[in-house]
Amino acid sequence: MCFHAKQSKTAAQLKNRFKVRFDKEIEYEPSEVLNGFTYPKLPVITNKDASNIQLFNWGLIPSWVKDNTIRKNTLNARMETIAEKPSFRNSVRNRCLILVDGFYEWQWLDDKGKQKQKYELSLPNKEAFALAGLWNEWVDKETGEVIPTFTILTTEADELMARIHNSKKRMPVIVSDQEEMLWLQGSDISKPVHLSERMV
């Protein structure tokens, strides 16, 4: 799974890398560690506005729920079952790219996970890259505020991630730069992206 990410690039670096504008970039704060369970705002590009980076909260909130408590269970979504799960099936056409420059996973060093080794996963050149996700907008019934949210899609771990994330053997779906716009337009992900790891 993917519950901890890194986005340390500046707004200018992200605009240059993805060749888009950045809405409300003054509100963006780069961070070395983003914990999904604090529901932080991350930069995303959606299929609704593919020429713009926006800030969405991590943890998808379906439009039909009464409150936001569901988001602790919707930080990630299994790619294989999104069309079946009530939390995600109404959002399967709402595709997005979540912009990061790394994420963190823990390798179990014993059978019960009492001892763990933390790894940072990134591109070899440390450039920003995109994770595949789904997005939605939820209206807070008490305040009327429209809150845009997202979930990160996960898939079976590749050889590297199976060795590191050896307890559940899952990994986020990483989109190559050649397939970013294709993903937003509805295509499947096919080109593998090779990561490098660093113990932290």
C-alpha positions as CSV (number, residue, x, y, z in Angstrom):
1,M,0.0,0.0,0.0
2,C,1.1,3.6,-0.1
3,F,0.4,5.8,2.9
4,H,3.5,8.0,3.0
5,A,4.8,10.1,0.2
6,K,7.3,12.8,-0.6
7,Q,6.8,16.0,-2.7
8,S,9.8,18.2,-2.2
9,K,9.8,20.0,-5.6
10,T,8.9,23.7,-5.8
11,A,5.8,24.9,-7.7
12,A,8.0,26.2,-10.4
13,Q,9.7,22.8,-10.8
14,L,6.4,21.0,-11.0
15,K,5.0,23.4,-13.6
16,N,8.2,22.9,-15.7
17,R,8.1,19.1,-15.4
18,F,4.5,18.7,-16.3
19,K,4.1,21.7,-18.6
20,V,1.0,23.0,-17.0
21,R,-0.1,26.0,-14.9
22,F,-0.6,25.7,-11.1
23,D,-3.8,26.9,-9.6
24,K,-3.4,28.5,-6.1
25,E,0.3,27.7,-6.0
26,I,0.7,30.1,-3.1
27,E,-1.0,27.5,-0.9
28,Y,1.4,24.7,-2.0
29,E,4.0,23.6,0.6
30,P,6.7,21.1,-0.5
31,S,7.3,18.4,2.1
32,E,9.8,15.6,2.6
33,V,7.2,13.4,4.4
34,L,3.5,13.4,3.7
35,N,1.5,11.1,6.0
36,G,-1.8,10.0,4.4
37,F,-3.5,9.7,7.7
38,T,-3.3,13.4,8.2
39,Y,-5.1,13.9,4.9
40,P,-2.7,16.4,3.5
41,K,-3.2,18.4,0.2
42,L,-1.1,17.1,-2.7
43,P,-0.7,18.5,-6.2
44,V,-2.8,16.6,-8.7
45,I,-3.8,16.9,-12.4
46,T,-7.3,15.7,-13.2
47,N,-8.9,14.5,-16.4
48,K,-11.4,17.4,-15.9
49,D,-8.6,20.0,-16.2
50,A,-5.5,18.4,-17.6
51,S,-3.7,21.7,-18.1
52,N,-3.7,22.7,-14.4
53,I,-2.2,21.5,-11.2
54,Q,-4.6,21.6,-8.3
55,L,-4.4,20.8,-4.6
56,F,-6.6,17.9,-3.4
57,N,-6.9,16.2,-0.1
58,W,-5.5,12.7,0.2
59,G,-8.3,10.2,1.1
60,L,-11.2,10.0,-1.3
61,I,-14.6,11.0,0.1
62,P,-17.5,9.7,-2.1
63,S,-20.2,12.3,-2.8
64,W,-22.9,10.3,-1.1
65,V,-21.5,9.9,2.4
66,K,-22.7,12.1,5.3
67,D,-19.3,12.8,6.9
68,N,-15.6,12.5,6.1
69,T,-14.7,9.6,8.4
70,I,-14.6,7.2,5.4
71,R,-11.3,8.7,4.2
72,K,-9.1,6.8,6.6
73,N,-10.1,3.7,4.5
74,T,-9.8,5.3,1.1
75,L,-6.2,6.5,1.0
76,N,-5.5,3.7,-1.5
77,A,-7.7,1.7,-3.9
78,R,-6.9,-1.7,-5.4
79,M,-6.8,-1.2,-9.1
80,E,-8.3,-4.7,-9.6
81,T,-11.5,-4.0,-7.6
82,I,-12.3,-0.2,-8.0
83,A,-15.4,-0.9,-10.2
84,E,-16.8,-3.2,-7.5
85,K,-16.3,-1.2,-4.3
86,P,-19.0,1.3,-3.4
87,S,-16.4,3.8,-2.2
88,F,-14.8,4.0,-5.7
89,R,-17.2,2.8,-8.4
90,N,-18.8,6.2,-8.9
91,S,-15.3,7.7,-9.4
92,V,-13.8,5.2,-11.9
93,R,-14.0,7.8,-14.7
94,N,-12.6,10.5,-12.5
95,R,-8.9,9.9,-13.2
96,C,-6.0,11.9,-11.9
97,L,-2.2,12.0,-11.6
98,I,-0.8,12.5,-8.1
99,L,2.5,14.4,-8.4
100,V,5.2,13.1,-6.0
101,D,9.0,12.7,-6.1
102,G,9.1,9.7,-3.8
103,F,7.2,7.4,-1.5
104,Y,8.0,5.3,1.6
105,E,7.6,1.7,2.4
106,W,8.7,-0.5,5.3
107,Q,10.3,-3.9,4.8
108,W,9.5,-6.5,7.5
109,L,12.7,-7.9,9.0
110,D,10.8,-10.6,11.0
111,D,7.6,-12.7,10.6
112,K,5.4,-10.4,12.7
113,G,6.8,-7.0,11.6
114,K,8.1,-6.0,14.9
115,Q,11.4,-5.0,13.3
116,K,11.2,-2.9,10.1
117,Q,13.5,-1.1,7.7
118,K,12.2,2.1,6.1
119,Y,12.9,2.7,2.4
120,E,12.4,5.7,0.2
121,L,11.5,4.9,-3.4
122,S,12.1,7.5,-6.2
123,L,13.3,7.8,-9.7
124,P,17.0,7.4,-10.3
125,N,17.3,11.1,-11.3
126,K,15.1,12.2,-8.3
127,E,12.7,13.9,-10.7
128,A,9.0,14.3,-9.9
129,F,6.7,11.6,-11.3
130,A,3.0,10.7,-11.2
131,L,1.0,8.1,-9.4
132,A,-2.4,7.0,-10.9
133,G,-5.4,7.9,-8.9
134,L,-9.1,8.6,-8.8
135,W,-10.7,11.9,-7.6
136,N,-14.0,13.1,-6.3
137,E,-15.6,16.2,-4.8
138,W,-17.6,16.0,-1.6
139,V,-19.8,18.8,-0.1
140,D,-19.6,19.3,3.6
141,K,-23.2,19.4,4.6
142,E,-22.5,21.7,7.6
143,T,-20.4,24.3,5.9
144,G,-21.3,23.9,2.3
145,E,-17.6,23.7,1.4
146,V,-16.7,21.7,-1.7
147,I,-13.7,19.4,-0.8
148,P,-11.8,17.8,-3.7
149,T,-10.2,14.5,-2.7
150,F,-8.2,11.6,-4.2
151,T,-7.1,8.0,-3.7
152,I,-3.9,6.4,-4.9
153,L,-4.4,3.2,-7.0
154,T,-2.3,0.2,-6.1
155,T,-1.4,-3.0,-7.9
156,E,0.7,-6.1,-7.3
157,A,4.3,-5.4,-6.4
158,D,7.0,-5.8,-9.0
159,E,10.2,-7.6,-8.2
160,L,11.8,-4.6,-6.3
161,M,8.7,-3.7,-4.4
162,A,7.9,-7.3,-3.5
163,R,11.3,-7.5,-1.8
164,I,10.8,-4.2,0.1
165,H,7.0,-4.3,0.8
166,N,7.3,-7.9,1.7
167,S,4.3,-8.1,4.0
168,K,1.5,-7.2,1.5
169,K,3.4,-7.1,-1.7
170,R,1.5,-4.1,-3.1
171,M,2.7,-0.9,-4.7
172,P,1.2,2.3,-6.1
173,V,0.5,2.4,-9.8
174,I,3.3,4.6,-11.3
175,V,2.6,6.4,-14.6
176,S,5.4,6.9,-17.0
177,D,5.8,10.4,-18.5
178,Q,4.9,9.0,-21.9
179,E,1.5,7.7,-20.6
180,E,0.4,10.5,-18.3
181,M,-2.0,12.1,-20.7
182,L,-3.1,8.7,-22.0
183,W,-4.0,7.6,-18.4
184,L,-6.2,10.8,-18.0
185,Q,-7.9,10.0,-21.3
186,G,-8.9,6.5,-20.3
187,S,-6.1,4.2,-21.4
188,D,-4.5,1.5,-19.2
189,I,-1.0,1.7,-17.8
190,S,1.5,-0.5,-19.7
191,K,5.0,1.0,-19.6
192,P,6.9,-0.1,-16.5
193,V,8.7,2.6,-14.5
194,H,12.0,1.6,-12.8
195,L,12.6,3.0,-9.3
196,S,15.6,3.2,-7.1
197,E,15.6,2.6,-3.3
198,R,17.4,4.1,-0.4
199,M,17.3,3.0,3.2
200,V,16.3,5.8,5.6
